[in-house]
Amino acid sequence: MKKLILSVIFALSAYSNVANAQKKVATNEVKVTIDLNQVKNDKVMVTITPPTFTKNEVVFHFPKTVPGTYSTDNYGKLVDNLKAFDKNGNELVTSKTDENSWNIPNAKSVAKITYWVNDTYDSESGKGFGKEDIFSPAGTNILEGENFVVNNHGFVGFFEDKIALTEIPYTLTILHPAKLYGASSLIDTDKSDTVDVFKASRYFDLTDNPIMYAKPDYETFTVDGMEIFFSVYSPTGVHTAKSLLPDLEKTMRAQKAFLGSINSNKRYTVILYLSDANKNDAKGFGALEHHTSTTVCFPDAMPTEALGEQIKDVVSHEFFHIVTPLSIHSKEIQYFDYTNPKMSEHLWMYEGVTEYFANIFQVNQGLIDADEFYQRMSGKISNASSLNDTMSFTEMSANVLVEPYKDQYLNVYEKGALIGMCIDIIIREKSNGDRGILDLMKKLSQEYGVSKPFNDNELFGKITQLTYPEVGEFLKTYVAGTTPIPYEVYFAKMGVTKQKVSVPGNPFLKDMSTPFITVNPNTKEILVIPGSDLNDFMNNLGLKGGDVLVSINDKGYNLDNIYEMIMESQNWKTDDAINFKIKRDGVEKTIAGKVKLSFMEVEGYKHTDTSKEKLNNAWLKG
């Protein structure tokens, strides 16, 4: 109890200090210039004009972690040859104190700071998110004269003058070739074709708005007053914004119809970077959300239809983040500590409820049927059971950057979504179908909002106040507690019971548990188990026992990201185009074909209780 009280006092004190810092430097700002015209050794020059310092010593930092990634990435490792100068051009003493920090002892004399920044895309190992690489949608690209992915946390740092000066304004000037267009939700205030000037009210707002420079290839459309801006970079030109637009537009129109008035954004930008498998390029495929945009990375070699499906699934999840954590979040997120991150307890909401929305909206808007929805939730139950089902979700969230909690992070998309589903069901039952979890999120958005965070330890009480005691008991027992959730009990409230259903088998599993693949512990290579009878999927492609699986659809796999491979294969559908790179008898070869899935009878869920039909319909269609 004492520890909790002291931490709250500390947080309030820190907040007060930030406010005082804003007063002291209210007329100052950080000015940044990034020169994309001068690329040397695959690096670009950044020039910082600092605010006026009141202390003799200042520290210049790059982030250790950025919001939405839940991993330690140390962006300072991208910076070379940092120098500080006085107004006469004389170099001042600086010293690097750790991977992300530079100490400047004569701070009052600093007139500018310069450094070179390297990118991440051409140095990725492909070992996967959370391993050695910075997740590509959070990374950077420097491809001279052709493409620049400017995630600002990889190019621009912030100052610390006893406290972090992240709450002061930034002016970002980017010099770029005239043929390249900068796609972003930031507003360019300069009319020049070669100079862009962007304003940000604080460091978070700067880093929350990625920019991609490329030859103009974009489409726009408007949904309920929100302009959607879709920008695509394809190195081969095989994909365009126009060719991919129908899938994106259909999905986002359905999402806006589902959300209703919960969001008032006037502009939302989707940045799609497609990587070249034949070069050192981005290998971390997926997306990273922001308040008014999302950055997406996929391989350029993907067929248009498959890429369209992936965009629908990924962007639908990221767009729902405009609800949480972007509109509803704790102080840990509002005042994010980039050097020593404090993580919130509520990943069940930030990622879990978002993932639940990304599934329930599809049945709500008629994009999938009820049986497909039940199958997806059943799959999440199976996936969650393979992780630690007795670990407190709030404890895992608060400690997600360290072991053993870090290894359970993927459960935010599995059990986290199921937590959202159960809360939705409780609210539907208690309100006779009139309200659900979307109604709760709307109320929380009204209570808090983009600039008003909540205290981590107060959220459960607020949710209970806005809903029912049963919701509070659920959160206490199954989210903060260590008791596994009895999903059948909650499904039954909606007339859904366990039944045998026919489902496509996983391409790599024989009977949902016995694998067709194994791993060489010495090399970490994934290989097809020799001597076993293979399934329709492998036989159709001509895979053989002993084949080493190098990559699938140009994404490399090994022991480090084998779970991602299994999870991603769950989304494959019959007749999807697919290509494998394998090693057979030591020789690499490429196998291309179409997915052929085997079906099996498994335990699943179906709506069987007709007495609950009205309530079930309110849940799925209300």
Residue pairs with C-beta under 8 A, 6 or more apart in sequence:
4 457
8 455
11 331
14 163
14 335
15 331
15 335
17 162
17 163
18 163
18 164
18 167
18 335
21 161
21 163
21 165
21 167
21 168
22 167
22 168
24 54
25 51
25 52
25 165
25 168
28 51
28 52
28 168
29 51
29 168
29 169
29 170
29 171
30 48
30 49
30 50
30 51
30 158
30 159
30 165
30 168
30 169
30 170
30 171
30 203
31 48
31 49
31 170
31 171
31 173
32 46
32 47
32 48
32 49
32 155
32 156
32 170
32 171
32 172
32 173
33 46
33 47
33 173
33 174
33 175
34 44
34 45
34 46
34 150
34 155
34 156
34 172
34 173
34 174
34 175
35 44
35 45
35 46
35 47
35 175
36 44
36 148
36 174
36 175
36 176
36 177
36 180
36 213
37 175
37 176
37 177
37 194
38 44
38 45
39 142
39 144
39 145
40 116
42 118
42 119
42 122
42 142
42 144
43 80
43 116
43 117
43 118
43 119
43 142
44 116
44 117
44 142
44 148
44 155
45 114
45 115
45 116
45 117
46 114
46 115
46 116
46 117
46 155
46 156
47 112
47 113
47 114
48 60
48 112
48 113
48 114
48 156
48 157
49 111
49 112
50 58
50 110
50 112
50 113
50 159
51 159
51 165
51 168
53 107
53 108
53 110
53 159
53 161
54 108
54 161
55 107
55 108
55 161
55 162
56 105
56 106
56 107
56 108
57 103
57 104
57 105
57 107
58 103
58 104
58 107
58 110
58 159
58 160
58 161
59 97
59 101
59 102
59 103
59 104
59 159
59 160
60 82
60 101
60 102
60 104
60 113
60 157
60 158
60 159
60 160
61 76
61 100
61 101
61 102
61 157
61 158
61 159
61 160
61 164
61 338
61 339
62 74
62 75
62 76
62 78
62 79
62 100
62 101
62 153
62 157
62 338
63 73
63 75
63 100
63 153
63 157
63 207
63 338
63 339
64 72
64 73
64 74
64 75
64 100
64 338
64 339
64 340
64 341
65 71
65 72
65 73
65 338
65 341
65 401
66 73
66 75
66 138
66 153
66 207
66 336
66 338
67 204
67 208
67 325
67 333
67 336
68 138
68 288
68 289
68 290
68 321
69 135
69 138
69 288
70 130
70 343
70 347
70 400
70 401
70 409
71 129
71 130
71 135
71 401
72 401
73 134
73 135
73 138
74 99
74 100
75 100
75 134
75 153
75 154
76 98
76 99
76 100
76 101
76 157
77 99
77 100
78 117
78 118
78 119
78 120
78 140
78 154
79 115
79 116
79 117
79 118
79 157
80 115
80 116
80 117
80 118
81 115
81 116
82 94
82 96
82 102
82 113
82 114
82 115
83 91
83 94
83 113
83 114
83 115
84 91
84 92
84 93
84 94
84 104
84 110
84 112
84 113
85 91
85 92
85 110
85 111
85 112
85 113
85 114
86 92
86 106
86 109
86 110
86 111
87 109
87 111
92 104
92 106
92 109
92 110
93 104
93 105
93 106
94 102
94 103
94 104
95 102
95 103
95 105
96 102
96 103
97 103
100 339
101 339
104 110
104 113
107 161
117 140
117 142
117 154
117 155
118 142
119 139
119 140
119 141
119 142
119 149
119 154
120 133
120 134
120 136
120 139
120 140
120 141
120 154
121 136
121 139
121 140
121 141
121 149
121 275
121 280
121 281
121 282
122 141
122 279
122 280
122 281
123 280
124 133
124 134
124 136
124 139
124 280
124 281
124 282
124 283
124 284
125 131
125 132
125 133
125 283
126 133
126 283
126 284
126 555
126 556
127 133
127 556
127 558
127 560
127 561
128 284
128 560
128 561
128 564
129 135
129 284
129 286
129 561
129 564
130 406
130 409
131 560
131 561
133 139
133 283
133 284
134 154
134 284
135 284
135 286
135 288
136 273
136 275
136 282
136 283
136 284
136 285
136 286
136 297
137 284
137 286
137 287
137 288
137 294
137 295
137 296
137 297
138 151
138 153
138 288
138 295
139 149
139 151
139 154
139 282
139 284
140 149
140 150
140 151
140 154
140 155
141 147
141 148
141 149
141 273
141 282
142 148
145 177
145 179
145 180
146 180
146 214
146 215
146 235
147 180
147 212
147 213
147 214
147 233
147 235
147 273
148 176
148 180
148 211
148 212
148 213
148 214
149 210
149 212
149 271
149 273
149 295
150 174
150 182
150 210
150 211
150 212
150 213
151 207
151 210
151 295
152 172
152 206
152 207
152 209
152 210
152 211
153 207
153 338
156 170
156 172
156 203
156 206
156 207
158 164
158 165
158 166
158 203
158 338
159 165
160 339
164 337
164 338
164 339
166 202
166 203
166 204
166 338
167 202
167 203
168 202
168 203
169 199
169 200
169 201
169 202
170 199
170 200
170 202
170 203
170 205
170 206
171 197
171 198
171 199
171 200
172 186
172 197
172 198
172 199
172 200
172 206
173 190
173 195
173 196
173 197
173 198
174 182
174 195
174 196
174 197
174 198
174 211
174 213
175 194
175 195
176 182
176 194
176 195
176 196
176 213
177 194
178 193
178 194
179 215
180 213
180 214
180 215
181 213
181 214
181 215
181 216
181 218
181 231
182 188
182 196
182 211
182 212
182 213
183 211
183 212
183 213
183 214
183 218
183 229
183 231
183 269
183 271
184 198
184 209
184 210
184 211
184 212
184 269
184 271
184 293
185 209
185 229
185 267
185 268
185 269
185 290
185 291
185 292
185 293
186 198
186 199
186 200
186 209
186 211
187 198
187 199
188 196
188 197
188 198
189 197
189 198
189 199
190 196
190 197
196 211
198 206
198 209
198 211
200 206
200 209
203 338
204 336
208 290
208 291
208 292
209 290
209 292
209 293
210 271
210 290
210 293
210 295
212 231
212 233
212 271
212 273
212 295
214 231
214 233
215 233
217 231
217 232
217 233
217 234
217 240
217 241
218 229
218 230
218 231
218 232
218 241
219 230
219 241
219 242
219 245
220 227
220 228
220 229
220 230
221 227
221 228
221 245
221 249
222 228
223 252
223 253
223 256
224 256
225 266
226 256
226 263
226 265
226 266
226 267
226 268
227 266
227 267
227 268
228 248
228 249
228 252
228 268
228 269
228 270
229 267
229 268
229 269
229 270
230 241
230 244
230 245
230 248
230 269
230 270
230 272
231 241
231 269
231 270
231 271
231 272
232 239
232 240
232 241
232 244
232 272
232 274
233 272
233 273
233 274
234 240
234 274
234 300
235 274
235 275
235 276
235 281
235 300
236 276
236 300
238 300
238 304
239 274
239 300
239 304
239 307
241 272
243 304
244 272
244 304
244 307
244 308
244 311
246 308
247 308
247 309
247 311
247 312
248 270
248 308
248 311
248 312
248 315
250 312
250 367
251 311
251 312
251 315
251 316
251 367
252 268
252 315
252 319
254 361
254 362
254 365
254 367
255 316
255 319
255 320
255 361
257 365
258 357
258 361
258 364
258 365
258 438
259 320
259 323
259 438
260 442
261 442
262 323
262 327
262 438
262 441
262 442
262 445
263 322
263 323
263 327
265 291
265 292
265 322
267 292
268 292
268 293
268 319
268 322
269 292
269 293
269 294
270 293
270 294
270 296
270 315
271 293
271 294
271 295
271 296
272 296
272 297
272 298
272 311
273 282
273 295
273 296
273 297
274 297
274 298
274 299
274 300
274 302
275 281
275 282
275 283
275 297
275 298
275 299
275 300
275 554
276 300
277 299
277 300
277 301
277 551
277 554
282 297
283 555
283 556
284 297
285 297
285 298
285 299
285 555
286 296
286 297
286 314
287 294
287 295
287 296
287 297
287 314
287 315
287 317
287 318
288 294
288 295
288 318
289 318
289 319
289 321
289 322
289 326
290 326
291 322
291 326
291 450
292 322
294 315
294 318
294 319
294 321
296 311
296 314
296 315
296 318
298 307
298 310
298 311
299 553
299 554
299 555
301 553
301 554
301 579
302 310
302 553
302 554
303 576
303 577
305 576
305 577
306 553
306 576
306 577
306 578
309 571
309 573
309 576
310 571
313 358
313 571
316 358
316 361
316 362
317 354
317 355
317 358
320 354
320 357
320 358
320 361
321 350
321 354
323 353
323 354
323 357
323 441
323 445
324 349
324 350
324 353
324 354
324 441
324 444
325 333
325 344
325 349
325 350
326 450
327 445
327 448
327 449
327 450
328 349
328 441
328 444
328 445
328 448
328 449
328 454
329 344
329 350
329 448
329 453
329 454
330 344
330 345
330 346
330 453
330 454
330 455
330 456
330 459
331 453
331 454
331 455
331 456
332 342
332 343
332 344
332 456
333 344
333 453
334 451
334 453
335 453
341 401
343 397
343 398
343 399
343 400
343 401
344 350
344 397
344 398
344 456
345 394
345 395
345 397
345 398
345 456
345 457
345 459
346 394
346 397
346 456
346 459
347 393
347 396
347 397
347 400
347 412
347 416
348 393
348 394
348 397
348 412
348 415
348 416
348 419
348 420
348 479
349 420
349 459
350 412
351 412
351 413
351 416
352 412
352 413
352 415
352 416
352 417
352 418
352 419
352 420
353 416
353 417
353 419
353 420
353 423
353 437
353 441
355 412
355 413
355 416
355 417
355 420
356 416
356 417
356 418
356 419
356 420
356 421
356 424
356 437
357 420
357 438
359 373
359 376
359 377
359 417
360 373
360 421
360 424
360 620
361 367
362 368
362 373
363 369
363 370
363 372
363 373
363 620
363 621
364 620
364 621
364 622
370 607
370 620
371 501
371 606
373 620
374 496
374 501
374 604
374 605
374 606
374 607
375 501
375 503
375 604
375 605
377 417
377 418
377 421
377 605
378 501
378 603
378 604
378 605
379 570
380 413
380 414
380 415
380 417
380 418
381 418
381 487
382 512
383 414
383 567
384 411
384 414
384 415
384 418
387 408
387 410
387 411
387 414
387 415
388 404
388 408
388 411
389 415
389 484
390 482
390 483
390 484
391 405
391 408
391 482
392 479
392 480
392 481
392 482
393 411
393 415
393 416
393 419
393 478
393 479
393 480
394 479
394 480
395 405
395 480
396 405
396 408
396 409
396 411
397 412
398 456
399 405
400 406
400 408
400 409
410 563
410 567
415 485
418 485
418 487
419 478
419 479
419 485
420 437
421 490
422 474
422 478
422 485
422 487
422 490
423 437
423 440
423 467
423 471
423 474
423 475
424 436
424 437
424 438
424 619
425 490
425 491
425 493
425 494
425 619
426 467
426 468
426 470
426 471
426 474
426 490
426 493
427 435
427 436
427 437
427 439
427 440
427 467
427 468
427 471
428 435
428 436
428 493
428 494
428 615
428 618
428 619
428 622
429 493
429 494
429 615
430 467
430 468
430 470
432 615
433 614
433 615
433 617
433 618
433 619
433 622
434 618
434 622
436 618
436 619
436 622
440 463
440 466
440 467
443 466
444 462
444 463
444 466
447 462
447 466
448 454
454 462
460 472
460 475
460 476
460 479
460 480
461 472
463 471
463 472
463 475
464 471
464 472
464 475
477 483
478 484
478 485
488 497
488 498
491 497
491 498
491 605
492 609
493 612
493 615
494 607
494 612
494 615
494 616
494 619
495 607
495 608
495 609
495 610
495 611
495 612
495 613
495 615
495 616
496 605
496 606
496 607
496 608
496 609
496 616
497 605
497 606
497 608
497 609
498 603
498 604
498 605
499 603
499 604
499 605
499 606
499 608
500 601
500 602
500 603
500 604
501 601
501 602
501 603
501 604
501 605
501 606
502 599
502 600
502 601
503 599
503 600
503 602
503 604
504 573
504 574
504 597
504 598
504 599
505 511
505 512
505 535
505 597
505 598
505 599
505 600
506 512
506 566
506 569
506 570
507 535
507 537
507 538
507 569
507 572
507 595
507 597
508 515
508 516
508 517
508 565
508 566
508 569
509 515
509 516
509 566
510 516
510 532
510 535
511 600
512 600
512 602
515 529
516 528
516 529
516 532
516 534
516 535
516 538
517 526
517 527
517 528
517 529
517 549
518 526
518 527
518 529
519 525
519 526
519 527
519 558
519 559
519 562
520 527
520 548
521 559
523 558
524 558
524 559
524 560
525 548
525 549
525 550
525 558
525 559
525 583
526 548
526 549
526 557
526 558
526 559
526 562
526 565
527 546
527 547
527 548
527 549
528 534
528 538
528 543
528 544
528 545
528 546
528 547
528 549
529 545
530 545
530 546
531 545
532 545
534 543
534 544
534 545
535 598
536 596
536 597
536 598
537 595
537 596
537 597
537 598
540 593
540 594
540 596
541 578
541 580
541 591
541 593
542 591
542 593
543 580
543 582
543 591
544 584
546 584
546 585
547 582
547 583
547 584
548 582
548 583
548 584
549 557
549 580
549 582
550 556
550 557
550 580
550 581
550 582
550 583
550 588
551 557
551 580
551 581
552 565
552 578
552 579
552 580
552 581
553 578
553 579
554 579
554 581
557 564
557 565
572 578
572 595
572 597
573 595
573 597
574 594
574 595
574 596
574 597
575 594
575 595
575 596
576 594
576 595
577 592
577 593
577 594
577 595
578 592
578 593
578 594
578 595
579 590
579 591
579 592
579 593
580 590
580 591
580 592
581 588
581 589
581 590
581 591
582 588
582 589
582 590
582 591
583 589
607 613
607 616
